[in-house]
Amino acid sequence: MKKLNLKKIFIFIVMIIVVLTLAGCMPGDGTNSAAQKAGFFSGVWHGWIAPVSLIFGLFDKDIRIYEINNSGWMYDFGYYIAVISGFGSLALGRRKKVVVKEQYSQD
């Protein structure tokens, strides 16, 4: 039982580190400007971290889930591909119920 608790604590600490790392490169953090616009790969990254950006955006008015200074449809394309693939993959991670049907043979 103690080993299970240590595993949960370790996973929690790793998740906190990942979330704080993601916070460093959110849309609206000042890295993109009118001269240096966000492109396709920035759109992919911002799409992957959109849920985290939404939560952090509640506490910081400068954080958005979508970069205002972007290159246009290529940024949009990357963003939407990442959002769809990220949230669509959640369904793949669910456990499927195994239904065991007993077959009775009539001998």
N, C-alpha and C positions, 0 to 999 in steps of 0.2 A: 504494500500500500504506500509506503514511504517513497519508493522508487517512482511510482506514478505521479506523486505530487512534485517531485523534483523535475520530472519531464514536463509537466504543465508549467512550472515556473520558468524553465528554460525556454519553452516555446513562447511564453508571454514576453520574456525579455527580448528575444529575437524579433518578435513582432513590433515591439516598441522601437527598437533600433531601426527597423525597416521603415516604419512610419516617419520617424524623425529624419531619416535620410531622404525620403521622398519629399518631405517638406521643403528641402533646399532648392528644388527645381520645379516649382509650381508656376502656372500661368499668372502673370501679373507681378512677378518678382523683380522686374526691372532688367532682365537680361536681353529682352527683345525690345526694339524701338522702331520708329518709322524708317530709320536707315538700315537696320538689321532686323528683318522680319523673320518670324517663325515659319519654318517650312514643313515638309511632309513628316520628317522624323520627329520634329517637335510635336506635331499633331498626334502622332502615334503615342508618344510618351504622355502627353497631356490627357489623351483618352484613357490610357491605362490607369493614371492616378486621379481620374475625375472624382471618384467617391471620396478619396482623401482630401482633395482640393475643396470639395463641397463642405466637408466638416471643418477644415481649417478656415474656410471663407466665412464661416459663422462668427469667428472670433477676430478676424483681421479683414478689414474692409478692402485692402489692396489685393487680396488673393481672390482669384476667379477660377472657374473651371474651364474657361475658354480664353485663349490669348487674343487680345484685341489687335495687336500688331502682327498680323499673319500674312502669308503670301497668297492667300486666296483659296481656290478650290483644292489645291494640293494639300494644304493644311487641313481643310475640312475633310478631305478624303481619308487622310491618315487618322484623324481624330475619330471619325465614325467607324472606321475599320477596327480600331482599338477598342472602342466602346462596345461594339457588337461582339467582337471576339472575346472580350473580357467577361461581359455579363452572360454571354451564351455558353461559355465554358463552365459557368456555375452549375448548369443543369447536368453536365457530364460528371461532375464530382459527387453527385448524390448517389447514395446507395440504392440499388434496385432491390425491391423485395423479391425474394425467391419463393415462389408458390410451389409447394410440393403436393402433387396430386397422387393420391394412392390409387393404384389400379388393382382392382380385385379380379382375380381370375376365377372363372367359373369352371371348376374341375369336377 
